Amino acid sequence: MEKRLLAPEEQGISPEAVVKVTTMKHIVEIQYLEKVNTKAHIRKLDSERYIDLETGEIRAFERTDNRGQGENSLRKTFNRLRELINTNFTGSPQELFVTLTYRGELQTNDTKRVYEDFKNFMKRLKYKYKKTTTIDYINVLEPHATGNFHMHVLLRFNDLENIYIPNTELAKLWGNGFVTVQSLQGVDNIGAYLSAYLADIEIPEDNAKMLEGHPDLVEKEVSGQKKKFMKGARLVFYPTGVNIYRKSKGIVEAEKEKMSYKNAQKKLGAATPNFKYGVELIDNEKDFRNTLIKEQYNL
């Protein structure tokens, strides 16, 4: 499948076109897909096989060694993660962004152990605050090139107006290594920020010069300094069969509606998109083309 970025003048949406509107607190996204498939072409038989409903053939699922090879699956996972974050976290004083790492001899690529360690950490944290507040979380794995993991956790202390916990205190509750707490004040799209944070890899300046012009090489400002990153480069380190993120029961889904583009504009009032993206999807083998347009509004 090839992609062609649409020029701004090609990114118009007809007022009567049906669009999907996703509402995540103060962030609203509109998605338009020119051709929508409403009919399933396959049916899963078991974990190994599926049937092609057009030909009647029974086929085996293709297996991949890492998540980076399952581009469509990863895209859906990170899109849902971004939506969950933006629906439940705004960078308010009652929220913390915590990174849990393992010290040298405890580093591990065993995801069952990682999540067991996290479960124990949450038990201790909830016990400490059991008389004052409930706590909700989104916990995301981040892999190293070595295959070992650490975790990024968004914590929301529901019944408190603000929260401050020293790193040393959280490290004692964690008990497996180092803990850092990062401020998200001033980040008005936490989902996009963290999704990129988890998927992209910083490229040293010397290497960045060699990659100049690469479509996935982007520049970001980090602590006041401009640095180069390769979009999605970390995804190849995610093994298959692993839940990239987990969430507590209090984390709610984004609100999704289908309506005409004209009605979506009425809902948004005078707001204008802060981000717009359009692409033509081309499958030359099947002689098929489709158009995808996304708009994002930060209210």
C-alpha positions in Angstrom: 0.0 0.0 0.0 1.5 3.3 -1.1 0.6 6.7 0.4 0.5 10.1 -1.2 0.2 13.2 1.0 -2.5 15.5 -0.1 -1.8 19.2 -0.7 -3.8 21.6 1.5 -6.1 22.4 -1.4 -7.0 18.7 -1.7 -8.0 18.3 1.9 -11.5 19.7 1.7 -14.4 17.6 3.1 -18.0 17.9 1.6 -20.6 19.3 4.0 -22.8 16.3 3.5 -19.9 13.7 3.8 -20.3 11.3 6.8 -17.4 11.7 9.3 -16.4 10.1 12.6 -16.1 12.6 15.5 -14.0 11.6 18.5 -14.4 13.7 21.6 -11.6 13.6 24.2 -12.2 16.3 26.8 -10.9 19.5 25.2 -9.6 17.7 22.0 -11.9 16.7 19.2 -10.9 14.8 16.1 -12.8 14.5 12.8 -12.0 11.7 10.4 -13.2 11.3 6.9 -12.7 8.2 4.8 -13.9 8.3 1.2 -14.6 4.6 0.9 -15.7 2.7 4.0 -15.7 -1.1 4.1 -18.7 -2.4 5.9 -18.4 -6.0 4.9 -15.9 -8.4 6.5 -13.7 -10.3 4.0 -12.4 -12.9 6.5 -13.6 -14.8 9.5 -11.3 -16.1 12.2 -11.5 -19.8 12.9 -8.9 -20.1 15.7 -5.7 -18.5 16.8 -3.8 -20.0 13.8 -6.3 -20.0 10.9 -9.0 -17.9 9.1 -11.3 -18.4 6.2 -11.4 -16.0 3.1 -15.1 -15.3 2.7 -14.6 -14.4 -1.0 -12.9 -17.6 -2.1 -13.7 -20.1 0.7 -10.0 -20.8 1.2 -8.7 -21.6 4.7 -5.4 -19.8 5.4 -2.9 -19.4 8.2 -2.3 -16.1 9.9 1.1 -14.6 9.1 3.2 -14.4 12.3 5.8 -11.6 12.9 8.8 -11.4 15.2 8.1 -7.9 16.4 5.3 -5.3 16.5 7.1 -3.1 14.0 6.2 -5.5 11.2 2.4 -5.4 12.1 2.1 -1.7 11.1 -1.7 -1.7 10.9 -2.1 -3.3 14.3 0.4 -1.0 15.9 -1.3 2.1 14.4 -4.6 1.1 15.9 -3.0 0.3 19.3 -1.3 3.7 19.6 -4.3 5.6 18.2 -6.5 4.0 21.0 -3.8 4.7 23.6 -3.7 8.3 22.5 -7.5 8.6 22.7 -7.5 7.0 26.2 -4.9 9.4 27.5 -6.5 12.5 26.1 -9.9 11.5 27.4 -8.6 10.9 31.0 -5.6 13.1 31.5 -5.1 16.9 31.0 -1.9 17.6 32.9 -3.8 18.8 36.0 -2.2 19.2 39.5 -3.8 15.9 40.6 -1.9 13.9 37.9 1.6 12.5 37.8 3.7 11.2 34.9 6.0 8.6 36.4 8.8 6.4 34.8 9.6 3.2 36.5 13.0 1.6 35.6 14.9 -1.4 36.7 18.5 -1.2 38.1 21.2 -3.2 36.4 20.9 -6.6 37.9 17.1 -6.5 37.9 16.6 -5.6 34.2 14.3 -8.0 32.5 12.5 -8.8 29.2 9.9 -10.9 31.1 6.6 -9.0 30.6 4.8 -11.2 33.2 7.3 -10.2 35.8 7.1 -6.5 34.8 3.4 -6.4 35.2 3.5 -8.3 38.4 6.0 -5.8 39.8 3.7 -3.0 38.6 0.7 -4.6 40.3 2.6 -4.8 43.6 3.7 -1.1 43.2 0.1 -0.1 42.7 -1.0 -2.1 45.8 1.5 -0.2 47.9 0.6 3.2 46.4 -3.1 2.6 46.9 -2.6 1.4 50.5 -0.6 4.6 51.2 -3.5 6.8 50.0 -6.5 4.5 50.9 -7.9 7.1 53.4 -7.7 10.1 51.1 -8.2 9.1 47.4 -8.8 6.5 44.7 -6.1 6.2 42.0 -6.5 5.5 38.3 -3.7 4.8 35.9 -2.6 4.1 32.3 0.6 2.0 32.3 2.7 1.7 29.1 5.6 -0.5 28.3 8.7 0.9 26.6 11.3 -1.5 25.2 15.1 -1.0 24.9 17.0 -2.3 21.9 18.2 -5.1 24.3 14.6 -6.3 24.7 14.4 -5.2 28.4 11.5 -3.0 29.5 10.7 -0.1 31.7 7.3 1.6 32.2 5.7 5.0 31.8 2.7 5.5 34.1 0.1 8.2 34.1 -1.5 8.4 37.6 -4.6 10.3 38.6 -5.4 10.9 42.2 -9.2 11.4 41.8 -10.2 12.9 45.2 -7.2 15.3 45.6 -6.9 18.8 44.1 -3.1 18.3 43.7 -0.4 15.7 44.4 3.3 15.8 45.1 5.3 12.7 45.9 9.2 12.9 46.1 11.1 10.6 43.7 12.8 8.9 46.6 9.4 8.0 48.2 8.1 6.6 44.9 11.3 4.7 44.5 10.8 3.0 47.9 7.3 1.9 46.8 8.6 0.7 43.5 11.6 -1.2 45.0 13.2 -2.3 41.7 15.3 0.7 40.7 14.9 4.3 39.8 11.8 6.5 39.5 11.4 9.8 37.8 8.5 12.2 37.8 8.0 14.5 34.8 5.8 17.6 34.6 3.2 17.7 31.9 2.2 21.3 32.5 2.0 23.2 29.3 1.5 20.0 27.2 -2.0 20.6 25.7 -2.2 17.2 23.9 -0.7 14.7 26.3 -1.8 11.7 24.1 0.1 12.9 21.1 3.1 13.8 23.2 3.4 10.4 24.9 2.6 8.4 21.8 5.5 10.1 20.0 7.6 9.8 23.1 7.1 6.0 23.2 7.4 5.4 19.5 10.2 7.7 18.3 13.9 7.4 18.8 16.3 10.4 19.1 19.0 10.5 16.4 22.4 11.9 17.2 23.3 15.0 15.3 26.0 13.4 13.2 23.6 10.6 12.1 20.8 13.0 11.6 22.8 14.8 8.9 23.2 11.5 7.0 19.4 11.0 7.2 18.5 14.5 6.0 15.4 14.4 3.8 14.1 11.1 5.1 10.3 11.4 5.4 10.3 10.0 9.0 13.0 12.3 10.3 11.4 15.0 12.4 12.6 17.8 14.7 11.2 18.3 18.2 12.0 20.8 21.0 13.2 19.0 24.2 14.0 21.1 27.2 14.5 24.2 25.0 16.8 22.4 22.6 15.9 21.2 19.1 16.6 17.6 18.5 16.1 15.1 15.6 13.9 11.9 16.0 13.0 9.0 13.7 9.3 8.5 13.8 8.2 5.0 14.9 11.7 3.7 15.1 11.2 2.2 18.5 8.2 0.1 17.4 10.3 -2.7 16.0 11.5 -3.5 19.6 7.9 -4.4 20.8 7.5 -8.2 20.6 4.3 -9.7 19.4 1.7 -11.1 21.9 2.4 -8.4 24.5 -0.1 -5.8 25.8 1.6 -2.5 25.1 -0.5 -0.8 27.8 -2.9 -1.5 30.6 -5.4 0.7 32.4 -7.5 0.8 35.6 -11.2 0.4 35.7 -11.8 4.1 36.1 -10.3 5.0 32.7 -13.1 5.7 30.3 -13.2 5.5 26.5 -13.5 8.5 24.1 -16.9 9.4 22.8 -17.4 8.5 19.2 -20.2 9.7 16.9 -20.9 9.6 13.1 -22.6 12.6 11.5 -22.3 14.8 8.5 -19.3 17.1 8.3 -21.8 20.1 8.3 -23.2 19.0 11.7 -19.7 18.3 13.1 -18.8 21.9 12.2 -22.0 23.1 14.0 -21.0 21.2 17.1 -17.5 22.8 17.1 -18.8 26.3 16.6 -16.2 28.8 15.6 -13.2 26.5 16.4 -10.6 26.0 13.7 -8.4 23.0 13.3 -5.0 23.2 14.9 -3.8 20.2 12.8 -4.9 18.7 9.5 -3.7 15.7 7.6 -4.7 14.2 4.3 -3.4 11.1 2.4 -4.4 9.1 -0.6 -4.0 5.4 -0.1 -3.0 3.5 -3.2 -3.0 -0.3 -3.9 -1.8 -0.7 -7.4 -2.2 -4.5 -7.3 -5.9 -4.3 -6.6 -6.3 -1.0 -8.6 -7.8 0.6 -5.5 -7.6 4.2 -4.2 -9.0 5.8 -1.0 -8.7 9.1 0.6 -8.3 9.7 4.4 -8.5 13.2 5.9 -8.1 14.0 9.6 -8.7 17.3 11.4 -7.9 17.9 15.1 -9.4 20.7 17.2 -7.9 21.8 20.5 -10.8 23.6 22.4 
